[in-house]
Amino acid sequence: MGSSEPAAGSAPGLTRVNIRTGDDPPPGARDHTRMDSLPCRIVLQGELSDHFDLAFEGLSLHHELGYTELSGTVADRAQLWSLLGRLFGLGMEVVTVQAGDGVGPLGLGNDV
């Protein structure tokens, strides 16, 4: 039978981890800095009641001419897709979606 003893100079069950301090990441390291929030604007067909304010926390609801505008910022694209999934899951008709630097001035009259 073969030996199950660790190689000379190593301890069983331990992994060596090199920790580097300072501002510069080591070559090839991934950048894990947080993205800036993503401005977004979503226009829906129909006027949502004000109790939906709680369902879309962090976004403002504005009503005009049979449309509802959700506007504000989301953490990232994943949160935007999650929000759109919730809207579609509730059977809401999405008319317009704008996200990122291309979000224009607020006001339903711009796209509808």
N, C-alpha and C positions, 0 to 999 in steps of 0.2 A: 504494500500500500504506500501511496505517496504521502509526503509530509504536508500537514496543513498549517505548519508554522509560518509566521510572517517572515519576509525577507529580512536579512540583517539590517539593522538601523531603522526599521519602521515599526510602528506600534499597531496592533490589531484594531480595526474598526475606526481608525482615524484617517482623515483626509487633510493633506496639507493645503492651506489657503494662503496665498500671498495677498496682503492688504497694502495698498499704496495710498498714501495721503498726499494732499496737494490739489491744486486746481486743474492740472492737466491729466486727462484720462490716459491710460496706457494705450499704445497703438492697437487698433482693431476693436476697442471697446465700444459698446453701443451707447448712444446718447439717450439717457432716460429722463431728460428734462421734460417738464410738463408743457404741453402745448398751451398757447393762449386760448381763451374761450372763443367760440365761433359765433358771430352775430348771425341771426336767422330771422326770417319773416315768412310766415305761412298763411296763405289766404284760403279759407274754407267756404264752400257754398252753404248758406244758411246762417242764422244768428244763434250762437250758443248762449245758453243762459249763464248768468254770472256765477253759478255754483261750479262751473268748470274751471274757474280761477284756481281752485285748490288742486284740480287734477293736473294742471299744467303749471305747477309752481315755478316761479322764476320768469315766466313769460307773461306779457301783458295781453289782455283781450280787448279788442276794439270792434264795435259793430257799426255797420253802415250799409244801407241799401241791400239788405238780404245777404250780406257776407260777414264773416268774422275773420279778423286778422289776429294771429298770434305772433308776437314779436318779442325779441330779447336775445339772450345769449344762451348757448348750450356749451357743455364742456368740450365736446369734440364731435367728429362725424358719427361715431358710434351712438352717442346720445341722440343726435339728430335722427338717425335711422330708427332708433327705438321709439322716439316720439312719433315719427311717421307711421310706424307699425301700429302704435296705439290708436292713432287717428283712423287708419284704415280698418282696424279691428272693431272700432265703434261705428263703422259704416258711414264715416264722414267723407264727403267729396272734397278732395284737395284740388284747388284751382291753380295756385301758384306756390312755388317754393324757391326762396332765395337764401343763400348761405355764403358766408365768407365776405371777402372784400367787396363783392358785387351787390351787397344789400344796399338798396337805395333809401331815400328818405321815407319815413313812415307815412302812411296815409293810403287808404284803399284806392283812391282815385288814380294812383300811379300805374297799376297793372290790370285792374278789372275793367 
